[in-house]
Amino acid sequence: LRASCAALVERHEVLRTTFVERDEQTVQVVHPAGDFSLHVDPWVDTGRKDPISDYVQAQTARPFDLQHGPLRRMSLLQVAEQEHVLVLRVHHIVADGWSMPILVNDLVQLYVGCTQGQAATLPALAIQYGDYAIWQRNWMDAGERERQLAYWLEKLGGEQPVLELPADRARPTVPSGVGARVAIDVSEALLAALKALAQQQGV
């Protein structure tokens, strides 16, 4: 797993990227792969209902340092002798919802190759994220920025109407910000139907 994670970091420049301020501009810095260490935490029974979720939450709560990095974290929780939980966390500045499945798929293929004693045959990356960023900047500089701005100013420019929803009282002149909580009883049948729907949707 360590070798697989190291290979993933070496394959994707974004996992070795930090951001620094130079001449009042933010600059992307891609670091060499270097040594990689995978932190392993032993199982600690906290007595709580879901200690694995607690562990993941604790890893998620730790902030990133954009300037010094790394902007990815990989840690392993040893649940039992042959059972572990891998937590892979990446800052949104270097990966998004579309990127994560790619990273996870690459990691799985690298891991399968390592466990079988052979190198994973992943195709070479045609471009890195930095190449895409340069393409996007050139695209914007070529006039797309002005086109986008004109489009949204046409759609959203001017005074926006107040959203008037049906209410049983007049809108106050000065909002109070006071909220409320309303409790309702849900039947067992409705609750079961909602749970079934949530499972179908993967929620």
C-alpha positions in Angstrom: 0.0 0.0 0.0 2.9 2.4 0.8 4.4 1.7 -2.6 1.1 2.2 -4.3 0.5 5.5 -2.6 4.0 6.6 -3.4 3.5 5.7 -7.1 0.2 7.7 -7.1 1.9 10.8 -5.7 4.7 10.4 -8.3 2.1 10.0 -11.1 0.0 13.0 -10.3 1.7 16.4 -10.0 -1.3 17.9 -8.1 -0.5 15.6 -5.2 2.9 17.3 -5.0 1.8 20.8 -5.5 1.8 23.8 -3.1 1.0 27.5 -3.6 3.1 30.5 -2.6 2.9 34.2 -3.0 5.5 35.8 -5.3 5.4 39.4 -6.4 1.8 39.7 -5.1 0.7 36.7 -7.2 -0.1 33.2 -6.3 2.2 30.7 -7.9 1.9 26.9 -8.2 5.0 25.0 -7.1 5.3 21.3 -8.2 7.7 19.4 -5.9 9.7 16.3 -6.8 8.2 13.0 -5.6 10.8 12.4 -2.9 10.3 9.9 0.0 6.7 8.9 0.9 5.6 7.7 4.3 2.1 6.3 5.1 1.1 7.1 8.7 -0.5 4.1 10.5 -2.7 4.6 13.6 -3.5 1.7 15.9 -7.1 1.0 16.8 -8.3 2.8 19.9 -11.6 1.8 21.4 -13.1 5.1 22.4 -16.4 3.6 23.6 -18.3 5.6 21.1 -20.9 4.2 18.7 -18.8 4.6 15.5 -15.1 5.0 16.2 -14.2 4.7 12.5 -16.3 7.7 11.6 -14.7 9.5 14.6 -11.3 8.7 13.1 -12.2 9.9 9.7 -13.8 13.0 11.1 -10.6 13.8 13.1 -8.5 13.4 9.9 -10.9 15.6 8.0 -10.9 18.4 10.6 -7.1 18.9 10.3 -6.4 22.0 8.2 -4.1 22.1 5.2 -1.1 24.5 4.7 -1.3 25.7 1.1 2.2 27.1 1.2 4.1 24.2 2.8 1.8 21.3 2.0 1.4 18.5 1.3 -2.2 19.2 0.1 -3.0 15.5 0.3 -3.1 13.2 3.3 -3.1 9.4 3.4 -3.5 7.7 6.8 -4.3 4.2 7.7 -6.3 3.0 10.7 -5.5 -0.5 11.8 -8.9 -2.0 12.9 -7.6 -5.5 13.2 -4.6 -7.6 12.3 -5.8 -8.0 8.7 -8.3 -5.1 8.5 -7.4 -1.5 7.9 -9.2 1.7 6.8 -7.4 4.0 4.4 -8.3 7.7 4.6 -7.3 9.7 1.5 -8.0 13.4 1.9 -7.1 16.0 -0.8 -7.5 19.8 -0.7 -10.2 21.1 -3.1 -7.6 23.4 -4.7 -5.9 20.4 -6.3 -8.7 17.9 -6.8 -12.5 18.0 -7.1 -15.4 15.6 -7.4 -14.4 14.6 -10.9 -10.8 14.1 -10.0 -11.2 11.9 -7.0 -12.6 8.8 -8.8 -9.6 9.0 -11.2 -7.1 9.1 -8.2 -8.9 6.3 -6.4 -9.0 4.1 -9.6 -5.3 4.7 -10.2 -4.5 3.8 -6.6 -6.6 0.6 -6.8 -4.8 -0.5 -10.1 -1.4 0.3 -8.6 -2.3 -1.6 -5.4 -3.5 -4.7 -7.4 -0.2 -4.6 -9.4 1.9 -4.4 -6.2 0.1 -7.2 -4.4 0.6 -9.4 -7.5 4.3 -8.6 -7.6 4.1 -6.7 -10.9 4.0 -3.1 -12.0 0.6 -1.7 -12.9 0.3 -0.9 -16.6 -1.2 2.5 -16.3 -1.1 4.6 -19.5 1.1 7.7 -19.3 -0.7 10.9 -18.5 -1.0 13.0 -21.6 -1.3 16.2 -19.5 -1.1 17.2 -15.9 -3.4 19.7 -14.2 -0.9 22.5 -14.7 -1.2 22.0 -18.5 -5.0 22.3 -18.1 -4.7 25.5 -16.0 -2.4 27.1 -18.7 -4.9 26.1 -21.4 -7.8 27.6 -19.4 -5.9 30.8 -18.8 -5.0 31.2 -22.5 -8.7 30.5 -23.3 -9.8 33.2 -21.0 -7.2 35.7 -22.2 -8.3 35.0 -25.8 -11.7 36.6 -25.1 -13.7 34.0 -23.2 -13.5 36.0 -20.0 -15.3 39.0 -21.6 -17.9 36.7 -23.3 -18.7 35.0 -20.0 -18.9 38.3 -18.2 -21.2 39.8 -20.8 -23.4 36.7 -20.7 -23.9 36.7 -16.9 -24.3 40.4 -16.7 -27.2 40.1 -19.2 -28.7 37.2 -17.2 -28.2 38.6 -13.7 -27.4 42.3 -14.2 -29.7 45.0 -12.8 -31.8 44.8 -9.7 -32.9 41.4 -8.7 -36.5 41.0 -7.6 -37.3 40.0 -4.0 -38.4 36.4 -3.8 -42.0 36.6 -2.6 -43.2 33.3 -1.2 -46.8 32.8 0.1 -46.9 33.6 3.8 -49.5 34.0 6.5 -48.1 37.4 7.5 -46.4 40.4 6.0 -42.7 40.6 5.4 -41.1 42.6 8.3 -39.3 45.8 7.4 -36.2 44.7 9.3 -35.5 40.9 9.4 -35.2 39.7 13.0 -33.2 36.6 12.2 -35.2 34.6 14.7 -35.8 31.0 13.8 -37.9 28.2 15.2 -38.1 24.5 15.3 -41.3 22.5 14.5 -41.6 18.9 15.6 -43.9 16.6 13.6 -44.8 12.9 14.1 -44.0 10.6 11.2 -45.8 7.3 10.8 -43.8 4.0 10.9 -45.0 3.3 7.3 -43.8 6.7 6.0 -40.5 6.3 7.8 -39.9 2.9 6.3 -40.7 4.2 2.8 -38.3 7.1 3.3 -35.5 4.7 4.4 -36.2 2.5 1.4 -36.0 5.5 -0.9 -32.8 6.7 0.7 -31.2 3.2 0.2 -32.2 3.2 -3.5 -30.6 6.6 -3.9 -27.5 5.5 -2.1 -27.9 8.2 0.6 
